């Protein structure tokens, strides 16, 4: 299988970038999207309401919406996401009358979304190979009829990160009333490793850090997270931390400008003078897959420092905390002490002196927060990465005190919140007994399908129907070409979306495209304008109220679409009042509060709390809901998280997002913070590796998968580009590199695709 990544792309250009994150570059990035989209004059007023009390919550990342907000509480990528939604361009039935799906599949991701907002419900006409308009009632009736003919266990209801808490709750209820727990979501592709690992070792599946901890810590450790691109508003508290002398220690294969220097776009002085704030005090370019080795080395130094302190009558370890709140230290300590520094250096790609310098910061710090992203989770042994980071924090009691904790920085808005209200394939994560009593039915108790299992089911022919509530599933998953070929054998595919993307162009035998309101658009129902809620990365629940005129009079809210599908599919149930819920979303929140009374009591009264209301976290209170009742030290025999051995000519590929995209949405061809302009078809490699491989800058090559499973995977048309990366490592863009990721290459325990260490070879 092969794919040419260079098709339909502008002429490339690369240059070294030595400017800061933020600054005038950020302003120009927003301006470029504003001009491209021809957003209405009201777009500016909308941006001023973004992420503020009684405003709307950004559809992009899930960073906190603080009570004490900035005048401009949006970042470059958040503004791009809003302007992208507010575009004046419209993708009408006339567009589909002119273009077949076969033709549109040749378009780039960027060009598809450039057609603008979808305006009408559409049905796939197989004979004409086109989408044609249909009525909402017709779509619901036919989709419901198809679902009733199928075994519910053969249907999958997927959820992207953008759906509100209210929508997610109803969608999960619809699935279980229908008869399955097949509820994969975008978390399965990024932070499912977090949910599994943290649940097992500290008893809570989300991070323990809250926003105020950022102002109270005296050291921050970063692993595989890039705030400059993925959560740029994080740069403001990082800047404040750096200015008050907080040590910021970064481990990441790529040198990201957001973790190096930052100019605050909201500071006139900094903008006019070009003043920069240095962010990381230490920056270590660990090999992809080398984080277990790094964390072992950090803990090894902590144990050595504790030995030295004991000789003086002191302790570095928090022995009281360890004795009262943890179990498993002895085995972990023995393993760490027995691991030679030579092995740690070889696997991490770092020198002992550098690791010890970072560890000494940890030893000296009173309060430490640790932040991580998909650089830890998307590996074959990502569970061990996360668990060993918890180990490091437990050594000094850095969980459950102000200014301490572990913080998986979540990506998509509300991706964390959907799991909170029932989007889960694992029945043990959902209060099924409460749902049974609340809605008078017997929920399915068997495990459902996650993302990888859904793909396996499609390939095997067990999955017959797929409903996508937002997102771009086929573009986001591994094994792109095999999956697209199998996808056409599905009986039914339904996509709920605001814009056109690749997933809508590969259809089952029967297919529908249902356009929904965006989060910026007024949602007016029977009781008047409606608000929704989302959960941010710090577990705070925020209200979101939109005011913009919808892009089309034919759009329906996600909640109305879910309810319409459910009514057309399910037998009537007097306790399930879809019409009343659509008419007044406060009634949905009442149902959520009944199902989850601990987290959502007085939901409607609290939803407009400035900064959001905190739903709580047991581990933050040092209540460990684990099997042992204590936080668990994890011991592993391995030092690499890649899942494959090194071999001559084999590289570890990291997939990256550019500064001009969010997940699979490509806003443009500028990766300003890496100095790459006009192209996405680059192969990043360090100059020493180029010489060893006898490559030259600008040479066009292919990447070939090296999974040794008998399947040929190729992506061609990549331009060799020198870049600062560790030896044995390559970088290239997601989702273009997804065809190289085997479906079987995932974290062992969570099945999160291992997109940060893909085995590949270079073919000239």
C-alpha positions in Angstrom: 0.0 0.0 0.0 1.4 3.4 -0.8 0.4 7.0 -0.7 1.9 10.2 -2.2 1.9 12.8 0.6 2.9 15.6 -1.8 -0.3 15.6 -3.9 -2.3 18.9 -4.1 0.2 20.9 -2.1 1.8 24.3 -2.7 5.5 24.7 -3.4 7.6 24.1 -0.3 9.9 26.4 1.5 11.9 25.9 4.7 13.9 28.3 6.8 15.3 28.4 10.3 13.0 30.1 12.8 14.6 31.7 15.8 11.8 34.0 16.9 9.6 33.4 20.0 6.2 31.7 20.3 3.5 34.3 20.5 4.5 37.8 19.5 3.8 39.3 16.1 3.9 35.9 14.4 0.8 34.8 16.3 -1.0 38.0 15.4 -0.1 37.5 11.7 -1.3 33.9 11.9 -4.7 35.0 13.1 -4.9 37.8 10.5 -4.1 35.4 7.7 -7.0 33.1 8.6 -9.3 36.1 9.1 -8.6 37.2 5.5 -8.8 33.8 4.1 -12.2 33.0 5.6 -13.8 36.4 5.0 -15.3 36.1 8.4 -18.1 38.6 9.1 -17.4 41.8 11.0 -19.2 40.2 14.0 -16.3 37.8 14.2 -14.3 40.2 16.3 -17.1 40.6 18.8 -17.3 36.8 19.0 -13.6 36.5 19.7 -13.9 38.9 22.6 -16.6 36.6 24.2 -14.4 33.5 23.7 -13.5 31.5 26.9 -15.1 34.1 29.2 -18.0 33.9 31.7 -21.3 33.9 29.8 -19.4 33.6 26.6 -18.8 30.5 24.5 -16.1 28.0 25.1 -13.5 27.5 22.4 -14.0 24.5 20.1 -10.2 24.0 19.9 -8.2 22.9 23.0 -9.4 22.1 26.5 -7.2 24.6 28.4 -8.7 26.3 31.4 -11.1 29.2 31.2 -9.9 31.2 34.3 -12.2 33.4 36.4 -9.6 36.2 36.2 -9.4 36.3 32.4 -7.3 38.3 30.0 -8.9 40.9 27.7 -8.2 38.5 24.8 -8.8 35.0 26.2 -8.0 33.2 23.0 -4.8 32.0 21.4 -3.7 31.8 17.8 -5.1 28.3 17.2 -8.3 29.1 19.2 -8.9 32.1 17.0 -8.3 30.1 13.9 -10.8 27.5 15.0 -13.5 30.1 15.7 -12.9 32.0 12.4 -12.8 28.6 10.6 -16.3 28.0 12.0 -17.5 31.5 11.2 -16.4 31.4 7.6 -18.7 33.1 5.0 -18.1 30.2 2.6 -20.9 27.6 2.2 -20.8 24.1 0.9 -24.3 23.7 -0.5 -26.0 21.0 -2.5 -24.9 22.8 -5.7 -21.3 21.9 -4.8 -22.1 18.2 -4.6 -24.1 18.3 -7.8 -20.8 19.4 -9.5 -18.5 16.9 -7.9 -18.5 13.1 -7.5 -17.1 11.6 -4.3 -14.5 9.8 -6.4 -13.3 13.2 -7.6 -13.4 14.8 -4.1 -11.3 12.0 -2.6 -8.4 13.3 -4.7 -8.6 16.7 -2.9 -6.4 17.6 0.0 -7.7 17.9 3.6 -7.2 21.7 3.5 -9.1 22.1 0.2 -12.1 20.1 1.3 -12.6 22.2 4.4 -12.0 25.4 2.4 -15.4 24.8 0.8 -17.0 26.1 4.0 -19.9 25.2 6.1 -22.3 22.4 5.2 -25.8 23.8 4.8 -28.3 20.9 4.1 -28.8 17.3 5.2 -27.5 15.0 2.5 -28.0 11.4 1.3 -25.4 9.4 -0.7 -26.8 8.5 -4.2 -24.6 5.5 -5.1 -25.8 5.4 -8.8 -24.6 9.1 -9.2 -21.7 8.9 -6.8 -22.9 12.1 -5.3 -24.5 13.5 -2.1 -28.0 14.7 -2.8 -30.2 16.8 -0.5 -32.8 15.1 1.6 -35.1 16.2 4.4 -34.4 15.7 8.1 -37.4 13.5 8.6 -36.4 11.3 5.7 -32.8 11.0 7.0 -33.9 10.1 10.5 -36.5 7.6 9.2 -34.1 5.8 6.9 -31.2 5.7 9.4 -33.6 4.4 12.1 -34.9 1.7 9.8 -31.4 0.6 9.0 -30.4 0.5 12.7 -33.4 -1.5 13.6 -32.6 -4.1 11.0 -29.1 -4.6 12.4 -27.8 -6.4 15.5 -27.1 -3.5 17.9 -23.7 -5.0 18.7 -22.7 -4.5 15.1 -23.1 -0.7 15.2 -20.6 1.8 16.5 -21.4 5.3 17.8 -18.2 7.4 17.7 -17.8 10.8 19.4 -15.2 13.5 18.6 -13.9 15.8 21.3 -16.1 18.8 20.4 -19.6 17.5 21.5 -21.0 19.1 24.7 -21.7 17.3 28.0 -25.4 17.4 27.2 -24.9 15.9 23.7 -22.5 13.2 25.0 -24.8 12.2 27.8 -27.8 11.7 25.4 -25.6 10.0 22.8 -24.4 7.4 25.3 -27.9 6.9 26.6 -29.1 6.4 23.0 -26.4 3.7 22.5 -27.3 1.8 25.6 -31.0 2.0 25.0 -30.3 0.7 21.5 -28.3 -2.2 23.0 -24.5 -1.6 22.9 -21.5 0.0 24.6 -19.6 0.5 21.3 -18.7 4.1 22.2 -15.2 4.9 21.0 -14.1 8.5 21.1 -11.2 10.6 20.2 -9.6 10.0 23.6 -8.9 6.4 22.4 -6.4 7.9 20.0 -4.6 10.2 22.4 -5.1 10.0 26.2 -6.7 6.6 26.7 -3.3 5.6 28.1 -3.8 8.3 30.7 -7.2 7.0 31.6 -6.0 3.5 32.0 -2.7 4.2 33.8 -3.8 6.8 36.2 -6.9 4.8 37.1 -4.7 1.9 38.0 -2.0 3.6 39.9 -3.8 6.5 41.7 -7.4 5.5 41.3 -8.5 8.6 39.3 -8.4 8.6 35.5 -7.7 12.3 35.1 -5.0 14.7 36.2 -4.8 16.0 39.8 -3.5 19.5 39.0 -5.8 22.5 39.1 -5.2 25.9 37.6 -4.1 27.5 40.9 -1.4 24.9 41.3 0.5 26.6 38.4 1.0 29.6 40.7 2.0 27.6 43.7 4.6 25.2 42.4 8.4 25.8 42.3 9.3 23.4 39.6 7.6 22.1 36.5 8.6 19.0 34.5 7.4 18.6 30.9 7.3 15.3 29.0 6.2 15.1 25.3 3.8 18.1 25.4 4.0 21.2 23.1 2.0 24.1 24.5 3.2 26.4 21.7 1.0 24.5 19.2 -1.4 22.4 21.2 -2.4 24.7 24.1 -1.0 28.2 23.5 -2.9 29.8 26.3 -0.8 27.7 28.6 2.2 29.9 27.6 0.8 32.8 29.8 1.0 30.9 33.2 4.4 29.4 32.0 5.7 32.9 31.4 4.5 34.0 34.8 6.1 30.9 36.4 9.4 31.6 34.6 9.4 35.2 35.8 9.0 34.2 39.4 11.9 31.8 39.2 10.2 28.4 38.7 12.5 25.8 37.2 11.0 24.4 34.0 12.6 21.1 32.9 11.6 19.8 29.5 12.1 16.3 28.0 11.0 16.2 24.3 12.6 14.9 21.1 11.8 18.1 19.3 12.9 21.5 20.3 9.6 23.4 20.4 9.7 27.2 20.5 6.7 27.4 22.9 8.9 25.7 25.6 11.9 27.8 24.7 10.9 31.5 24.4 7.7 33.4 24.4 6.6 37.0 23.7 3.2 37.9 25.2 0.9 39.2 22.4 -1.2 40.9 25.1 1.7 43.0 26.4 2.2 46.2 24.4 5.7 46.6 26.0 6.8 43.1 24.9 5.3 43.5 21.5 6.9 46.9 20.8 10.3 46.0 22.3 10.5 42.4 21.2 11.1 41.4 24.8 11.2 37.6 25.2 10.7 35.3 28.3 12.9 32.3 28.4 10.7 29.3 29.4 12.7 26.1 29.9 15.7 26.3 32.2 16.8 22.8 30.9 15.8 21.3 27.6 16.7 17.7 27.0 16.0 16.0 23.6 15.2 12.5 24.7 15.0 9.7 22.0 11.5 8.8 21.1 10.6 5.9 23.3 13.3 6.8 25.8 11.2 8.3 28.5 11.1 5.1 30.7 14.9 5.3 30.7 14.9 9.0 31.6 12.4 8.5 34.4 14.4 5.6 35.7 17.5 7.8 35.7 15.7 10.6 37.5 14.5 8.3 40.2 18.0 6.7 40.5 19.4 10.1 41.3 16.7 10.8 43.8 17.5 7.5 45.6 21.2 8.5 45.6 20.4 11.9 47.0 18.3 10.3 49.7 21.3 8.1 50.6 23.5 11.1 51.0 20.8 13.0 53.0 20.4 10.0 55.4 24.1 10.2 56.2 23.4 13.7 57.5 20.3 12.8 59.4 17.9 14.1 56.7 15.6 12.5 54.0 14.9 13.5 50.4 12.0 11.0 50.1 8.8 11.8 51.8 8.9 8.7 54.0 5.7 9.5 55.9 3.7 9.9 52.7 5.2 6.8 51.2 4.4 4.7 54.3 0.8 6.0 54.7 -0.3 6.4 51.1 1.7 4.0 48.8 2.6 0.4 48.1 5.3 -1.2 45.9 8.3 1.0 46.6 10.7 -1.8 47.6 10.4 -3.6 44.2 10.6 -0.4 42.2 13.6 0.9 44.2 15.5 -2.4 43.8 14.9 -2.3 40.0 16.1 1.3 39.7 19.2 0.7 41.8 20.1 -2.4 39.7 19.8 -0.6 36.4 23.2 0.6 35.1 23.6 4.2 34.0 25.1 2.9 30.7 21.7 1.3 29.8 19.8 4.4 30.8 22.1 6.6 28.6 21.8 4.3 25.6 18.0 4.0 25.7 17.4 7.7 26.5 20.0 9.2 24.2 21.0 11.5 27.0 24.1 11.7 29.2 24.1 10.8 32.9 25.2 14.4 33.8 22.1 15.9 32.0 19.7 13.5 33.7 21.2 14.1 37.1 21.0 17.9 36.6 17.3 17.6 35.9 16.9 15.2 38.9 18.7 17.6 41.2 16.0 20.3 40.4 13.4 17.7 41.5 15.3 16.9 44.7 15.6 20.6 45.6 12.0 21.6 44.8 9.4 21.6 47.5 6.4 21.5 45.1 6.5 19.9 41.7 3.9 19.7 38.9 4.5 17.3 36.0 2.9 17.9 32.6 2.7 15.5 29.7 1.1 14.9 26.3 1.0 12.3 23.6 4.7 12.1 23.6 4.2 9.8 26.6 0.9 8.2 25.8 1.3 7.2 22.1 3.8 4.4 22.5 3.5 0.6 22.6 4.4 0.9 26.3 2.9 4.3 27.0 1.3 2.9 30.2 4.8 2.5 31.7 5.7 6.0 30.7 2.7 7.5 32.6 3.1 5.1 35.5 6.8 5.9 36.0 6.1 9.6 36.0 3.7 9.0 38.8 6.4 7.0 40.6 8.7 10.1 40.4 6.0 12.3 41.9 5.2 9.8 44.7 8.8 9.7 45.9 8.4 13.2 47.4 4.7 13.3 48.0 4.0 15.5 45.0 0.4 14.4 44.6 -2.3 15.7 46.8 -0.7 19.0 48.0 -1.3 22.5 46.6 1.2 23.3 43.9 1.9 19.7 43.1 0.4 16.9 40.9 0.3 15.2 37.6 -1.3 16.9 34.6 -2.1 15.2 31.3 -2.7 18.3 29.1 -5.8 17.2 27.1 -6.2 18.3 23.5 -9.7 18.6 22.1 -12.3 20.7 23.9 -14.5 18.5 26.2 -12.8 15.2 25.2 -12.3 14.6 28.9 -15.8 15.6 29.8 -17.4 13.1 27.4 -16.0 10.2 29.4 -17.3 11.9 32.6 -20.9 11.6 31.4 -20.9 8.1 29.9 -19.0 8.0 26.6 -17.1 4.8 27.5 -16.8 1.3 26.0 -16.0 -0.1 29.5 -19.3 -0.7 31.4 -17.5 -0.5 34.8 -16.8 3.2 34.2 -20.5 4.0 34.0 -23.2 3.9 36.7 -25.4 1.4 34.8 -27.5 0.6 37.8 -28.5 4.3 38.2 -29.2 4.5 34.5 -31.4 1.4 34.7 -33.5 2.8 37.5 -33.6 6.3 36.0 -34.8 5.3 32.6 -36.5 1.9 33.2 -34.4 -0.3 31.0 -31.7 -3.0 31.2 -28.4 -1.5 30.0 -25.9 -3.8 28.2 -23.2 -5.0 30.6 -20.7 -6.4 28.1 -17.6 -4.5 27.0 -18.0 -2.4 23.9 -15.5 -1.5 21.2 -12.8 1.2 21.4 -11.2 2.8 18.3 -8.7 0.0 17.5 -11.3 -2.7 18.2 -13.8 -0.8 15.9 -11.2 -0.8 13.1 -10.5 -4.5 13.7 -14.2 -5.2 13.6 -14.6 -3.3 10.3 -11.7 -5.2 8.7 -13.3 -8.5 9.9 -16.8 -7.6 8.8 -18.3 -7.7 12.3 -19.0 -4.0 12.4 -21.9 -3.1 10.0 -22.8 0.5 10.9 -20.9 3.6 12.0 -22.3 6.9 13.3 -19.8 9.7 13.7 -20.7 12.5 16.0 -18.2 15.0 14.6 -14.5 14.3 13.9 -12.7 12.8 10.9 -12.4 9.2 12.0 -11.0 7.7 8.9 -8.3 10.3 8.6 -7.3 10.1 12.3 -6.9 6.4 12.6 -3.9 4.2 11.7 -3.7 1.9 8.7 -5.5 4.5 6.5 -5.6 2.6 3.2 -6.7 -0.8 4.5 -9.4 0.9 6.6 -10.8 3.0 3.7 -11.0 -0.2 1.5 -12.9 -2.0 4.2 -15.1 0.9 5.0 -17.1 0.6 1.8 -18.4 -2.7 3.0 -20.3 -1.2 5.9 -24.1 -1.2 5.6 -24.6 2.2 7.0 -22.4 5.3 7.7 -23.6 8.6 9.2 -21.5 11.6 9.7 -22.6 14.6 11.8 -20.4 17.6 10.9 -20.0 21.3 10.3 -17.6 21.0 7.3 -16.5 18.6 4.6 -13.7 16.2 5.4 -12.2 12.9 4.1 -14.3 10.6 6.3 -17.5 11.8 4.6 -16.2 10.8 1.2 -15.7 7.1 2.0 -19.1 5.7 2.5 -21.0 2.5 3.4 -23.8 1.1 1.2 -26.1 3.7 2.7 -24.7 7.0 3.9 -25.9 10.3 5.3 -24.2 13.6 6.0 -26.0 15.6 8.6 -24.9 19.3 9.2 -25.0 20.7 12.7 -24.7 24.0 14.4 -21.2 25.1 15.5 -20.4 26.1 19.1 -20.4 29.8 18.1 -23.9 29.7 16.7 -27.1 30.5 18.5 -29.0 27.4 19.4 -32.7 28.4 19.7 -35.2 25.7 20.9 -38.7 25.7 22.2 -37.8 27.3 25.5 -35.5 29.9 23.9 -31.7 30.2 23.4 -29.8 27.2 24.8 -26.5 26.9 26.5 -24.3 23.8 26.8 -21.4 22.8 29.0 -17.9 21.4 28.6 -15.2 20.1 31.0 -11.7 21.5 30.7 -8.4 19.8 31.3 -8.4 20.7 35.0 -11.9 19.0 35.6 -13.8 22.3 35.8 -17.2 22.5 34.2 -18.0 25.6 32.1 -21.2 27.0 30.5 -21.1 28.0 26.9 -23.6 30.4 25.3 -23.4 31.2 21.6 -24.9 34.2 19.8 -23.9 34.1 16.1 -26.6 33.6 13.4 -26.3 30.0 12.1 -24.7 29.4 8.8 -27.9 27.9 7.4 -31.5 27.8 8.4 -31.4 24.0 7.8 -28.8 23.3 10.5 -29.8 21.4 13.7 -28.0 21.2 17.0 -26.1 18.1 17.8 -28.6 17.4 20.6 -31.5 17.7 18.2 -29.8 15.3 15.7 -29.0 12.7 18.4 -32.6 12.9 19.6 -34.0 12.7 16.1 -31.9 9.5 15.4 -33.0 8.0 18.7 -36.7 8.7 18.3 -36.5 7.1 14.8 -34.7 4.0 16.1 -36.0 3.2 19.6 -39.4 2.0 20.9 -41.1 4.7 23.1 -40.2 4.9 26.7 -42.2 7.2 29.0 -39.1 8.0 31.0 -37.1 9.0 28.0 -38.4 12.3 26.8 -36.4 13.3 23.8 -38.7 16.2 22.7 -38.6 17.8 26.2 -34.9 17.5 26.4 -34.4 19.1 23.0 -36.8 21.9 24.0 -34.9 22.8 27.1 -31.3 21.6 27.7 -31.6 22.4 31.4 -33.7 19.3 31.7 -30.8 17.2 30.3 -28.5 18.7 32.9 -31.1 17.6 35.5 -30.8 14.1 34.2 -27.0 14.3 34.3 -27.1 15.4 37.9 -29.4 12.5 38.8 -27.0 10.0 37.2 -23.8 11.6 38.6 -24.9 13.4 41.9 -21.5 13.6 43.4 -20.0 15.6 40.5 -23.0 17.4 39.1 -25.3 18.3 42.0 -27.0 21.7 41.5 -25.7 21.5 37.9 -27.9 24.3 36.4 -27.2 26.6 39.3 -23.4 26.1 39.2 -22.8 26.0 35.4 -22.0 29.8 35.2 -19.5 29.8 38.1 -16.6 32.0 36.9 -13.8 29.7 36.0 -16.1 26.8 36.2 -17.0 24.5 39.0 -14.6 21.7 40.0 -16.0 18.2 39.8 -13.5 16.8 42.2 -10.7 14.3 42.1 -10.2 11.7 44.7 -6.4 11.4 44.2 -6.0 15.1 44.8 -7.6 14.5 48.3 -5.2 11.5 48.8 -8.1 9.1 48.6 -6.8 6.2 46.4 -9.5 4.3 44.7 -7.2 1.5 43.7 -7.4 -2.2 44.4 -5.0 -1.8 47.4 -6.5 1.5 48.6 -3.1 3.1 48.1 -1.2 4.8 45.3 0.9 2.1 43.5 4.6 2.3 42.5 5.0 0.5 39.2 8.0 -1.7 38.3 8.8 -2.6 34.7 11.6 -4.6 33.3 11.9 -2.5 30.1 13.7 0.8 29.4 12.2 1.5 26.0 8.5 2.2 25.3 8.7 1.6 21.5 7.7 -2.0 21.4 10.3 -2.9 18.8 14.1 -3.4 18.8 16.6 -1.2 17.1 17.9 -2.6 13.8 20.3 -1.3 11.1 18.5 1.2 8.9 15.4 1.3 11.1 14.2 4.7 12.4 11.8 5.8 15.0 9.2 8.1 13.3 7.4 10.8 15.4 4.2 12.2 13.9 3.7 15.9 14.5 1.1 18.6 14.2 2.0 21.9 12.6 1.3 25.4 13.9 -1.4 25.7 11.2 -3.6 22.7 12.1 -5.7 21.3 14.9 -6.0 17.5 14.9 -6.9 16.6 11.3 -8.1 20.2 10.4 -5.5 21.8 8.2 -5.9 25.6 8.4 -2.9 26.3 6.0 0.6 25.4 5.1 2.6 27.4 7.6 4.5 25.7 10.4 6.0 29.0 11.5 7.4 27.8 14.8 9.5 25.2 13.0 10.4 27.4 10.1 8.5 25.3 7.5 6.4 27.2 5.0 4.2 26.1 2.1 4.4 22.4 2.6 3.4 19.5 4.8 5.4 16.8 2.9 8.7 17.1 4.7 10.9 14.5 6.3 12.7 16.0 9.3 16.0 14.5 10.1 19.2 15.7 11.9 22.2 16.6 9.7 24.4 13.8 11.1 21.8 11.2 10.2 21.5 12.7 6.7 25.2 12.2 6.2 25.1 8.7 7.5 22.2 7.8 5.2 23.9 9.7 2.3 20.9 12.0 1.9 20.9 15.6 0.7 18.7 18.5 1.7 15.8 18.8 -0.7 16.0 15.2 -1.9 12.6 13.5 -2.3 12.2 10.1 -0.6 9.7 7.6 0.6 9.1 6.2 4.1 8.4 2.5 4.3 6.9 0.8 7.3 9.2 -1.6 9.1 6.8 -3.5 11.3 7.8 -6.9 10.0 4.2 -8.1 9.7 4.2 -8.8 6.0 2.1 -5.7 5.0 3.8 -3.1 2.8 3.2 0.5 3.9 4.6 3.4 2.0 4.3 7.2 2.0 6.1 8.9 -0.9 7.0 12.4 -1.9 8.7 13.6 1.3 11.4 16.2 1.0 14.5 15.7 3.2 14.7 18.6 5.6 17.5 19.1 8.2 16.1 19.6 11.7 17.2 19.3 15.3 16.2 15.8 16.3 17.9 12.9 18.2 19.9 10.3 16.3 17.8 7.5 14.9 14.7 9.6 14.8 12.6 11.1 12.1 9.7 13.6 12.2 6.8 14.1 9.7 3.2 15.3 9.9 0.0 13.7 11.1 -2.3 12.6 9.6 -0.4 12.2 6.4 1.9 9.6 8.1 -1.0 7.5 9.4 -0.8 4.9 6.6 2.6 3.9 8.1 1.1 3.0 11.5 0.0 -0.6 11.8 -3.3 -1.1 13.5 -1.5 -3.5 15.8 1.1 -0.9 16.9 -0.6 0.5 20.0 -0.2 0.7 23.8 -0.6 -2.8 25.2 -3.1 -1.9 27.9 -5.1 1.1 26.5 -4.8 0.3 22.7 -3.8 3.9 22.0 -2.1 4.0 18.6 1.7 4.3 19.0 2.1 7.3 16.7 5.2 8.7 18.5 7.5 5.8 17.7 6.7 4.2 14.4 9.2 1.8 12.9 10.2 2.9 9.4 13.0 2.9 6.8 13.9 5.5 4.2 13.6 4.5 0.6 15.5 6.6 -2.0 
